[in-house]
Amino acid sequence: MAVNVQTPPDSMYRSTEGLGVWEHKGKVAAVGIGVSPTARRWDESPETSVGAWTILAIRNAMEDAGVSPEEVDGIVLTPDTSTGVSWPKDRPIPESFVETFNLTDDPLDGIVKLSIEWILKNMPELTNIKFAMHAPTCMSNAIVVGAQAVGDGMTQTCLVVRGWHNLAGRYYVGQGAAGMDTIAGPAGITSGHGVPACGTTAMMFQEYCHKYGKNHDMMANFVITEKRNGLLLPEGYWAQHRPENLTVEDYLAARWIAKPANLYDNDLPICVSAAFVFTTAERAKDMKQKPVYILNHTRTTPKHRGAVQTLDDWQEAADETGRKLYEGAGIKNTDLSFENMYDGFTEFHQFHLEGLRFAGVGRGEALDFYQTDISLEGPNPVSPSGGNAGGGRTRFWLHYDSIQQLQGRAGARQIRKKAEIGVSGAFFPDFNYSTIWSATPD
């Protein structure tokens, strides 16, 4: 089945302030969610490839929604599946994979990347796809694009999909420095063995602590809370494979990765896939699950003062995201029941929190807020999904949990206060895609 796969135009994103309430507020709903199993590394069997697990996640999402494959007429996919490890140029494609799946022109499709073409070649039951779009970088981008596409009438029942692979080897070896045992010069501070974001986040956090008189130890309750919540996520990596409790002592004694970011301040790359089903609010009334309505979505892009980000850049961008989200949803920060913003590096979660003014938290106040009751049982639940720190690196647990919380089916993770409106978004404070979810369309 051949379809024209498009790239999202800028017009699909709500990137600026002053746009008013989103024209499709409450008219688009999430009605189904599905995930695959998780694994630390790919074992090179075709059944556990990112392609195979994406097919499984899509089928699970359709079953969860109670929709048949022929009812699905759209798909939005994040084609990038990498955790940073590349496929060696001289390594042959496993013969078992070649024998199991219908390949595209790219032999690595379904292994270290994913295309809509590959999915349709291997899911013949999807016979009615008329809208197809690749939304790069992140599941959060795909969610924004999927919501806008349904609202604009481009698709009526749309799959929103993301998969992750994780090969054996050192991360980001293609960037040069990561392939070495040591890194000389300034790159030793900023790159963190090929992952610049780790070092950048640590430096930004250090500046934040210096400015507001805080310290790294104040992160402990947040990280421990995330780990606890993640162990209550049955679909997550830690719950499935390493149900280990984290104590304050464990956290404070952990080795530094890029000081002041330690081992537990960084997420764990894993293999996993997820799919959501979006449809119109009208169609959602007859679906199997309780609809979760989208009130607004936003995109924030970097506006740096110089060659690198500054603390001011991050804080101003986070503030902008908060303003745009509330403006487009027609709500206030006090309307949020919980927040599920991204935490791939735990030390920038507070920027999201402060930008949203969640629970009234202002600039420089998040680490003090972490010392209060931020648990599932408390008045201000923070990251009830467990995030990437608690479930493994996916950038979609935050959305998955937000939907479940508002449907009242988060199980042991269900917040104790009434879940009415939540927010989720990823990834950096100055470059992210965020969504406001609601239990009702108003």
Long-range contacts (C-beta under 8 A, 24 or more apart in sequence): 1-120, 1-121, 1-124, 1-126, 1-127, 1-129, 3-116, 3-120, 3-129, 3-130, 3-131, 3-132, 4-132, 5-115, 5-116, 5-117, 5-132, 5-133, 5-134, 6-132, 6-133, 6-134, 7-133, 7-134, 8-133, 8-135, 8-141, 8-145, 12-144, 12-145, 12-148, 12-149, 12-152, 13-144, 13-148, 13-298, 13-299, 13-433, 14-296, 14-297, 14-298, 14-299, 14-324, 14-328, 15-298, 15-299, 15-300, 15-301, 16-324, 17-320, 17-323, 17-324, 17-327, 18-327, 19-324, 19-327, 19-328, 20-327, 20-328, 21-296, 21-327, 21-328, 21-329, 21-330, 22-151, 22-295, 22-296, 22-297, 22-328, 22-329, 23-151, 24-147, 24-148, 24-150, 24-151, 24-152, 24-294, 25-294, 25-295, 25-296, 25-328, 25-329, 25-330, 25-441, 26-281, 26-293, 26-294, 26-295, 26-438, 26-440, 26-441, 26-442, 27-151, 27-280, 27-281, 27-293, 27-441, 28-147, 28-150, 28-151, 28-278, 28-279, 28-280, 28-281, 28-293, 28-294, 29-278, 29-279, 29-280, 29-281, 29-284, 29-291, 29-292, 29-293, 29-294, 29-441, 30-276, 30-277, 30-278, 30-291, 30-292, 30-294, 30-403, 30-437, 31-65, 31-67, 31-277, 31-278, 31-279, 31-284, 31-287, 31-288, 31-289, 31-291, 31-292, 32-61, 32-62, 32-63, 32-64, 32-65, 32-66, 32-67, 32-276, 32-277, 32-287, 32-288, 32-289, 33-61, 33-64, 33-274, 33-275, 33-276, 33-277, 33-400, 33-403, 33-404, 34-58, 34-59, 34-60, 34-61, 34-62, 34-63, 34-64, 34-274, 34-275, 34-276, 35-60, 35-235, 35-272, 35-273, 35-274, 35-275, 35-400, 36-60, 36-163, 36-272, 36-273, 36-274, 37-240, 37-272, 38-235, 38-236, 38-237, 38-240, 38-241, 38-270, 38-271, 38-272, 38-392, 39-166, 39-237, 39-241, 39-270, 39-271, 39-272, 40-166, 40-237, 40-241, 40-268, 40-270, 40-271, 41-166, 41-167, 41-168, 41-271, 42-165, 42-166, 42-167, 42-168, 42-271, 44-94, 44-97, 45-94, 45-96, 46-94, 46-96, 46-97, 46-99, 46-100, 46-101, 47-100, 48-271, 49-97, 49-101, 49-110, 49-111, 49-165, 50-81, 50-110, 50-111, 50-112, 50-114, 50-163, 50-164, 50-165, 50-271, 50-273, 51-101, 51-109, 51-110, 51-111, 51-114, 51-118, 51-119, 51-122, 51-163, 52-100, 52-101, 52-110, 53-163, 53-271, 53-272, 53-273, 54-114, 54-119, 54-161, 54-163, 54-273, 54-275, 55-119, 55-122, 55-123, 56-273, 57-161, 57-163, 57-273, 57-274, 57-275, 58-119, 58-123, 58-159, 58-161, 58-275, 60-275, 61-159, 61-274, 61-275, 61-276, 61-277, 62-159, 62-277, 64-277, 64-288, 64-289, 65-277, 65-279, 65-287, 65-288, 65-289, 66-287, 66-288, 66-289, 67-157, 67-277, 67-279, 67-287, 69-123, 69-125, 69-126, 69-127, 69-128, 70-125, 70-127, 70-128, 71-128, 71-157, 72-126, 72-128, 72-129, 72-157, 72-158, 72-159, 72-277, 73-128, 73-129, 73-130, 73-131, 73-155, 73-156, 73-157, 73-158, 74-129, 74-130, 74-131, 74-132, 74-133, 74-146, 74-149, 74-150, 74-154, 74-155, 74-156, 74-157, 74-158, 74-159, 75-116, 75-119, 75-126, 75-129, 75-131, 75-132, 75-133, 75-158, 75-159, 75-160, 75-161, 76-132, 76-133, 76-134, 76-135, 76-142, 76-145, 76-146, 76-149, 76-158, 76-159, 76-160, 76-161, 77-114, 77-115, 77-116, 77-119, 77-132, 77-133, 77-134, 77-135, 77-142, 77-161, 77-162, 78-134, 78-135, 78-136, 78-137, 78-138, 78-139, 78-141, 78-142, 78-161, 78-162, 78-163, 79-113, 79-114, 79-115, 79-116, 79-134, 79-136, 80-113, 80-136, 80-137, 81-112, 81-113, 81-114, 81-162, 81-163, 81-164, 81-165, 82-112, 82-113, 82-164, 82-165, 83-164, 83-165, 83-166, 83-167, 83-171, 83-269, 83-270, 83-393, 84-171, 84-172, 84-178, 84-194, 84-195, 84-269, 85-166, 85-167, 85-168, 85-169, 85-170, 85-171, 85-172, 85-173, 86-112, 86-167, 86-169, 86-173, 86-174, 87-111, 87-112, 87-167, 111-165, 112-165, 112-167, 114-163, 119-161, 130-155, 131-155, 131-158, 138-162, 138-395, 138-426, 138-427, 138-433, 139-274, 139-394, 139-395, 139-396, 139-399, 139-426, 140-342, 140-395, 140-399, 140-424, 140-425, 140-426, 140-427, 140-432, 140-433, 140-434, 140-435, 141-299, 141-433, 143-276, 143-297, 143-399, 143-433, 143-435, 144-297, 144-298, 144-299, 144-433, 144-435, 146-276, 146-278, 147-278, 147-294, 147-297, 147-435, 148-297, 150-278, 150-279, 150-280, 156-279, 156-280, 156-283, 157-277, 157-278, 157-279, 157-283, 158-277, 158-278, 158-279, 159-275, 159-276, 159-277, 160-275, 160-276, 160-277, 160-278, 161-273, 161-274, 161-275, 161-276, 162-273, 162-274, 162-275, 162-394, 162-395, 162-396, 163-272, 163-273, 163-274, 164-269, 164-270, 164-271, 164-272, 164-273, 164-393, 164-394, 165-271, 166-269, 166-270, 166-271, 170-194, 171-195, 171-269, 189-258, 192-257, 192-258, 197-344, 197-345, 197-428, 198-257, 198-258, 198-261, 198-266, 198-345, 199-258, 200-308, 200-309, 201-258, 201-261, 201-345, 201-347, 201-348, 202-257, 202-258, 202-259, 202-260, 202-261, 202-265, 202-345, 202-347, 204-309, 204-311, 204-314, 204-347, 204-348, 205-260, 205-261, 205-347, 205-348, 206-260, 207-311, 208-311, 208-350, 208-364, 209-260, 209-367, 211-311, 211-364, 212-363, 212-364, 212-367, 214-364, 214-367, 214-368, 216-260, 216-262, 217-252, 218-367, 218-368, 218-370, 218-371, 219-251, 219-265, 219-346, 219-347, 219-367, 219-370, 220-248, 220-251, 220-252, 221-248, 221-370, 221-371, 221-374, 222-346, 222-349, 222-370, 222-374, 222-382, 222-383, 223-251, 223-264, 223-265, 223-346, 223-389, 224-248, 224-251, 225-374, 225-375, 225-382, 225-383, 226-343, 226-346, 226-383, 226-386, 226-387, 226-389, 226-390, 227-264, 227-386, 227-389, 227-390, 228-375, 228-386, 228-390, 229-376, 229-383, 229-384, 229-385, 229-386, 229-387, 229-390, 229-413, 230-385, 230-386, 230-387, 230-389, 230-390, 230-391, 230-397, 231-386, 231-390, 232-376, 232-386, 232-411, 232-412, 232-413, 233-385, 233-386, 233-390, 233-391, 233-397, 233-401, 233-413, 234-411, 235-391, 235-397, 235-400, 236-386, 236-390, 236-391, 236-392, 236-397, 237-268, 237-270, 237-272, 237-391, 237-392, 238-268, 238-386, 238-390, 238-391, 238-392, 239-391, 260-347, 261-345, 261-346, 261-347, 264-346, 264-389, 265-345, 265-346, 265-347, 265-389, 266-344, 266-345, 266-346, 267-343, 267-344, 267-345, 267-387, 267-388, 267-389, 267-392, 267-393, 268-388, 268-392, 268-393, 269-392, 269-393, 270-392, 270-393, 270-394, 272-392, 272-394, 274-394, 274-396, 274-400, 276-399, 276-400, 276-403, 281-441, 289-407, 290-406, 290-407, 290-408, 290-439, 292-402, 292-403, 292-406, 292-407, 292-437, 292-438, 292-439, 293-437, 293-438, 293-439, 293-440, 293-441, 294-435, 294-436, 294-437, 294-438, 295-328, 295-329, 295-330, 295-331, 295-421, 295-436, 295-437, 295-438, 296-324, 296-325, 296-327, 296-328, 296-329, 296-330, 296-435, 296-436, 297-328, 297-433, 297-434, 297-435, 297-436, 298-324, 298-325, 298-328, 298-425, 298-433, 298-434, 299-432, 299-433, 300-324, 300-430, 300-431, 300-432, 300-434, 301-430, 301-431, 302-430, 302-431, 303-430, 304-430, 309-430, 313-430, 314-348, 314-351, 314-428, 314-429, 314-430, 315-351, 315-354, 315-355, 315-363, 315-429, 317-355, 317-429, 317-430, 317-431, 318-351, 318-352, 318-354, 318-355, 318-356, 318-429, 318-430, 319-354, 319-355, 320-355, 321-352, 321-355, 321-356, 321-425, 321-429, 321-432, 321-434, 322-355, 322-356, 322-357, 325-356, 325-423, 325-434, 325-436, 328-436, 329-436, 329-438, 331-421, 331-436, 333-357, 333-358, 333-360, 334-360, 335-420, 335-421, 336-421, 336-422, 336-423, 337-381, 337-405, 337-415, 337-417, 337-418, 337-419, 337-420, 337-421, 337-422, 338-380, 338-381, 338-382, 338-384, 338-402, 338-405, 338-415, 338-419, 338-422, 338-423, 339-381, 339-382, 339-383, 339-422, 339-423, 339-424, 340-383, 340-384, 340-385, 340-387, 340-398, 340-399, 340-401, 340-402, 340-422, 340-423, 340-424, 341-383, 341-398, 341-423, 341-424, 341-425, 341-426, 341-434, 342-387, 342-388, 342-395, 342-398, 342-425, 342-426, 342-427, 342-428, 342-432, 343-383, 343-387, 343-388, 343-389, 343-398, 344-388, 344-393, 344-395, 344-426, 344-427, 346-389, 348-428, 348-429, 349-383, 349-387, 351-429, 352-425, 352-429, 352-432, 353-382, 355-429, 356-423, 358-382, 358-423, 376-413, 376-414, 376-415, 376-416, 377-415, 377-416, 378-416, 379-417, 381-415, 381-417, 384-410, 384-413, 384-415, 385-413, 386-413, 395-426, 395-427, 398-424, 398-425, 398-426, 399-424, 399-435, 402-435, 402-437, 403-437, 406-437, 406-438, 406-439, 407-439
